[in-house]
Amino acid sequence: MIGRWDIFELSAQGPQSGNPFTGPQLKGVFRSSQEEKTVSGFYDGEGRFVIRFMPSFEGEYTYRVEGDFLPEPLQGTFFVGSPSEDSHGPVRVRNRYHFAYEDGKPYYSVGTTCYVWELQDDVMVEKTLETLSKGTFNKIRFCIFPKHYAYNLHEPRSYPYKGTPMDSSVLTKANFFAYGPDSAGNQWDYTAFNPEHFRHIEKCIAALRDRNIEADLILFHPYDRWGFSAMSREDDERYLEYVIARFAAFRNVWWSLANEYDLIRSKTKEDWEHIGSFIRSKDPYGHLRSIHNCMPFYDHSAPWITHASIQRQDIYKTAELTGEWRERWQKPVVLDEIAYEGTIQYGWGDLTGEEMLRRFWEAACRGGYPGHGETIPDENEKLWWSHGGELHGESWKRFRFLREIMEMTPGIGLRTSDMQEWDDVVAEPEEEKYRGSYYLCYYSFMRPSFREFRFDNGTVYKAYVIDTWNMTREYAGTFSGSFIVPLKARQYMAVQLIAEGEYRKPTPPRIPKLIES
Amino acid sequence: MIGRWDIFELSAQGPQSGNPFTGPQLKGVFRSSQEEKTVSGFYDGEGRFVIRFMPSFEGEYTYRVEGDFLPEPLQGTFFVGSPSEDSHGPVRVRNRYHFAYEDGKPYYSVGTTCYVWELQDDVMVEKTLETLSKGTFNKIRFCIFPKHYAYNLHEPRSYPYKGTPMDSSVLTKANFFAYGPDSAGNQWDYTAFNPEHFRHIEKCIAALRDRNIEADLILFHPYDRWGFSAMSREDDERYLEYVIARFAAFRNVWWSLANEYDLIRSKTKEDWEHIGSFIRSKDPYGHLRSIHNCMPFYDHSAPWITHASIQRQDIYKTAELTGEWRERWQKPVVLDEIAYEGTIQYGWGDLTGEEMLRRFWEAACRGGYPGHGETIPDENEKLWWSHGGELHGESWKRFRFLREIMEMTPGIGLRTSDMQEWDDVVAEPEEEKYRGSYYLCYYSFMRPSFREFRFDNGTVYKAYVIDTWNMTREYAGTFSGSFIVPLKARQYMAVQLIAEGEYRKPTPPRIPKLIES
């Protein structure tokens, strides 16, 4: 017996002659009283053909798996029990701008980026998983293909295809910019996958799942000296089918079509639309799908996109624009890149911990979902942002506190409240029935010594003063009507107001008569 | 003998009967071989009629002063010598976006705001002048009319008109918003000035002049419970003529038509255009003129406006927009309000010193002129921003260092360089002939551990690393071509590059191939 949203897997030996990757695969139909799914298998090397299925319901399932090379279909029955305690199913969009697991538990995304953590050596991968076990993050964004860029000139642990890479001994810190997808010396057979590469990534996805972390898989990216970003459409489709057949049965998978789609010169908008629709049609489970930009945003209103995956366009105003992006695309906004805490030479990787945390709160209080990255090189020039390992910064220690506050939201999700004035960030529950019951007011880089509140709804609020940096939450009194909450004249403070008993929606303030002086 | 740009003053006794403020005044013509100016006088009370003149040249002047009540014109000769060491004349616009004193000395404006410092008691005024003697600021923005607002409920030391104010004992912290220019109980004779009020302000203007500080006089403002912001056009004109006759001969005067023009409900765009043109036509010396906004910017392309006086519209992106504003109005940009260092309850007055200083450098390196204010209440709820006194913050201590760096600019003024990339702020001299000779690169809130420079101009640069917060400037080496400057992974750092010997303009970098990762 397996649990709901676990993986049911079958395998069969088949022919190794010819190219088993491009030949016939297993194909199965899985049925219960509540669903019926047709699923494709994949070739795992050494004559082993595999098929995987994730049941979305409890109860009895039957299956029928066919394969040209099978003497007769595999048929049988299995029973799906209740999910294990930590299993809540795939993450879905809820309340238009938010997420919940399939079982209804709210999912407040607090992500990080480690582009190729899983392609480092075993010691490093183990270290990363240890760091991730601390429960800081519930999403991690990483690539299936290896990465070529500053601090990323070494060979990955494995390649996705059979063949040989270009000679990397020619690379230097100064010349690596000259190498791209068309670099000479790469010899790949795009019809023959390297199962070991994918098997290892699967192990990593499973390890993330066991830590309640979503695996936001980046399918294509431009930081490439091998050519994987510039394959033909046929090769892309073969790759996507293989990835879906192997990974889609993991409940914690998200599809990120690209990191910085616009820097992949060989793909057009039409290519991305094709890839998006292709994944949508092939993935039996409807995992979340998005695409991440460098400069111009992708048009996230495309029907195959479930949420906006954002890289900020401006270096000053980043998470502050969450509301605009929600409006524009009417979808959840995941700020996968709002620059990273770090000390490197690039403007995308040299934020203080304070500024990274500030952007997190700005995004969260505006009803968006912030993402982290860390670019503080260790003595071997390894950086969390790409290699994983240990975290050396300050912001990450403070994200769980933020998530705990987020999880206090009545219903699912926050939005900007009409009670917001020009000089604060005021969040309220997304769900209308809770309006007036809860406010989270954030003061960002400002440091007022107190703030004045004016409610006309008669509701009685318990007020808590939150120091987002020092992670304290102190009871400040119970109030209604007009009242003052003292704030210590420190940066990164918030006030949380929680209705006691009955509540009503207040009338928002008019634009203050004198906003300035 | 007086010095160039000093004040030549004559007075005569006249009739006290009727209303001497509205009756005939002295009128004079002042002539030298290089200029001829017609100037109006004013009534100073107790039968004393005064006329003032500021000579813009050295040499012999003759004058002829008439007045209806004089038996015959006053005529004579005086000699204007060289200016005293600290006297450089009125500040003028130079190089389109910048300023210089009339004698050509560059003027890098570093202003502050103390709205009614001069209307406090003698002890406080003295304390403010003592603070200003430290040489931090070379401009101060303040009002001729008293101010009514939070922290400003008490009576001023004097009123500009004869009459009586409303009873201020009715005011409380909670109800003061309810009082405006139409409040009951004010009884003023707008045809009869209170010379003592203006005489005192003159003393203050002179005290500023003697400290090399420009007096940016705010003529109208909305924070008013007395009615001075809602007078008739006739009353406004009488007031402006009086102010010009009294103050225009001070070389350090600037005219700010309004603080937050858009909050003065009783004046229209047409009124402001009229006032602007009126001042332009009446002021014999062409002092600088602007008008300051609360929400919508004034259209600073108006011909009577010499420079844009800006209050930022956004709480996050402020000084960073200096370049846009320069482009829009093709005039100097003075950021008179980019929020203040403080701890009060309002978002315009609760910045840290670090953030205030960061905005200063952002503005300065983009070829604009930043302004300060401080809202840290002392034990008597007095704040520099309005009352003057002592400074309690941290940013002001670091402005002279900034000005010293600014004064190292070859020629007059900085502008954004084509060498600027997406993640730095790079300034170069405004004057074309100096391009390639000097760069000031600022890293703002970012904290790179080093930066890479790539020049193709063959120029040899001495590099200095500047810590804008700790006020250090350290020699980092002499370089040309591609080189690296280490930066300590701290916030608020800058790199200054000064050409050694011959220099050429380099080719700007293309948009970096890979700006992000």
Interface residues (C-beta under 8 A of the other chain):
Chain A: Y115 Y149 A150 F177 P222 Y223 E260 L263 C294 M295 Q311 D314 I315 Y316 K317 E320 E337 T343 I344 Q345 Y346 G347 W348 G349 D350 L351 T352 E355 W385 S386 E421 W422 D423 D424 Y443 F445 M446 R447 P448 S449 F450 R451 E452 A489 Q491 K513 L514 I515 E516 S517
Chain B: Y115 Y149 A150 F177 P222 Y223 E260 L263 C294 M295 Q311 D314 I315 Y316 K317 E320 E337 T343 I344 Q345 Y346 G347 W348 G349 D350 L351 T352 E355 W385 S386 E421 W422 D423 D424 Y443 F445 M446 R447 P448 S449 F450 R451 E452 A489 Q491 K513 L514 I515 E516 S517
